[in-house]
Amino acid sequence: MHLEVHAEECTGCRVCENFCSFHHEGAIWPARARITIVALDDDGPFVPAVCRQCDDA
């Protein structure tokens, strides 16, 4: 399963990090998610950064 990310719609809520970590780790563990949200400023804009290191990334 892959999570479809639309960077232009990102609000910085980080739900994608929770979903990803739960899918891959079986627990909500955002530090182990294959996606992380980066804020370019204190109030955004927010940019999803996706890990591409794995074969199934």
C-alpha positions as YAML, in Angstrom:
chain: A
units: angstrom
residues:
- id: 1
  name: MET
  ca: [0.00, 0.00, 0.00]
- id: 2
  name: HIS
  ca: [1.22, 3.49, -0.83]
- id: 3
  name: LEU
  ca: [0.06, 6.82, 0.52]
- id: 4
  name: GLU
  ca: [-0.72, 9.38, -2.15]
- id: 5
  name: VAL
  ca: [0.66, 12.79, -1.18]
- id: 6
  name: HIS
  ca: [-0.46, 16.12, -2.61]
- id: 7
  name: ALA
  ca: [2.10, 18.66, -1.41]
- id: 8
  name: GLU
  ca: [0.01, 21.63, -2.47]
- id: 9
  name: GLU
  ca: [-2.79, 20.52, -0.11]
- id: 10
  name: CYS
  ca: [-0.56, 19.86, 2.93]
- id: 11
  name: THR
  ca: [-1.70, 21.69, 6.08]
- id: 12
  name: GLY
  ca: [1.00, 20.26, 8.35]
- id: 13
  name: CYS
  ca: [-1.42, 18.11, 10.38]
- id: 14
  name: ARG
  ca: [1.01, 15.13, 10.30]
- id: 15
  name: VAL
  ca: [-1.77, 12.52, 10.00]
- id: 16
  name: CYS
  ca: [0.18, 11.01, 7.09]
- id: 17
  name: GLU
  ca: [3.12, 10.35, 9.46]
- id: 18
  name: ASN
  ca: [0.81, 8.49, 11.86]
- id: 19
  name: PHE
  ca: [-0.82, 6.48, 9.07]
- id: 20
  name: CYS
  ca: [2.54, 5.56, 7.53]
- id: 21
  name: SER
  ca: [4.14, 4.50, 10.80]
- id: 22
  name: PHE
  ca: [1.09, 2.44, 11.78]
- id: 23
  name: HIS
  ca: [1.09, 0.72, 8.39]
- id: 24
  name: HIS
  ca: [4.81, -0.13, 8.49]
- id: 25
  name: GLU
  ca: [5.44, -0.57, 12.23]
- id: 26
  name: GLY
  ca: [2.03, -1.65, 13.57]
- id: 27
  name: ALA
  ca: [2.05, 1.29, 15.98]
- id: 28
  name: ILE
  ca: [1.75, 5.05, 15.76]
- id: 29
  name: TRP
  ca: [5.43, 5.98, 15.83]
- id: 30
  name: PRO
  ca: [6.04, 9.06, 13.64]
- id: 31
  name: ALA
  ca: [9.82, 8.86, 14.07]
- id: 32
  name: ARG
  ca: [9.68, 5.59, 12.09]
- id: 33
  name: ALA
  ca: [7.41, 6.90, 9.33]
- id: 34
  name: ARG
  ca: [8.68, 6.95, 5.76]
- id: 35
  name: ILE
  ca: [7.28, 10.46, 5.40]
- id: 36
  name: THR
  ca: [7.92, 13.56, 7.46]
- id: 37
  name: ILE
  ca: [6.49, 17.05, 7.29]
- id: 38
  name: VAL
  ca: [8.91, 19.95, 7.07]
- id: 39
  name: ALA
  ca: [7.77, 23.50, 7.86]
- id: 40
  name: LEU
  ca: [9.61, 26.05, 5.78]
- id: 41
  name: ASP
  ca: [8.61, 28.74, 8.30]
- id: 42
  name: ASP
  ca: [6.90, 28.72, 11.71]
- id: 43
  name: ASP
  ca: [3.46, 28.93, 10.07]
- id: 44
  name: GLY
  ca: [4.27, 27.00, 6.91]
- id: 45
  name: PRO
  ca: [4.26, 26.38, 4.09]
- id: 46
  name: PHE
  ca: [4.55, 22.69, 4.86]
- id: 47
  name: VAL
  ca: [6.36, 20.26, 2.61]
- id: 48
  name: PRO
  ca: [5.99, 16.47, 2.82]
- id: 49
  name: ALA
  ca: [9.38, 14.76, 2.49]
- id: 50
  name: VAL
  ca: [9.13, 11.12, 1.43]
- id: 51
  name: CYS
  ca: [11.81, 8.48, 2.07]
- id: 52
  name: ARG
  ca: [13.03, 6.81, -1.11]
- id: 53
  name: GLN
  ca: [15.71, 4.54, 0.40]
- id: 54
  name: CYS
  ca: [13.73, 1.28, 0.40]
- id: 55
  name: ASP
  ca: [12.96, -0.85, -2.65]
- id: 56
  name: ASP
  ca: [9.25, -0.54, -1.87]
- id: 57
  name: ALA
  ca: [9.31, 3.22, -1.15]
...
